[in-house]
């Protein structure tokens, strides 16, 4: 299957993504069939272990959606496990320096190869879904073609180093997380603060100037419109859990309001 890198290269318009934060493979299948271009599986904040990623990948595979796994940390062991499960597209959070980005790329690559790229990924693909248990000929030699790496900038230091991060060989795209960025800048819970908005825009500009695609988490419609106008190649606009929370609240509140009740949360 094509990677996130390939999907971005082929796109004629900005890609639109949804989150699977619940860890439910049923929710993942519903989201994958929504018409979204991207499905982000949140292994950082969602209750999703390595083994629980597998049924989510399997459920989404039946749909024309690019599935991205966000690992919980820039950890070579977790990255290796996610890749061996068959995840082709990784999102690595909390990347603040070029060295952080280089470490993520090394963890996603096998060592050696014709171009002698530095890599530390353990070679066990014959035992793993990544190579379909050895059924993909030449998987180890061609693994870079099967894997994309996205790094997430979500700190003030990451914003300052955005150009250098984006320029790292093997970083395919950069994702901006305004929520943690707001906290890093002293505005926790307030990503709409003008200083945070300016930092997001500056990061978009820096990454694009480095020649890499950039995306933003934009659950507010106005933020999505602004970032796309600024040049973002993809945006994530909602999560399964927030859609369920707000949708269930609205469904209950309408009827309670019509009956004069006010005991809703």
Beta strands, then each sheet from edge to edge (+ up, - down):
strand 1: 15-20
strand 2: 38-42
strand 3: 66-71
strand 4: 89-92
strand 5: 148-153
strand 6: 173-176
strand 7: 213-217
strand 8: 234-239
sheet 1: 1+ 2+ 3+ 4+ 5+ 6+ 7+ 8+ 1+
end
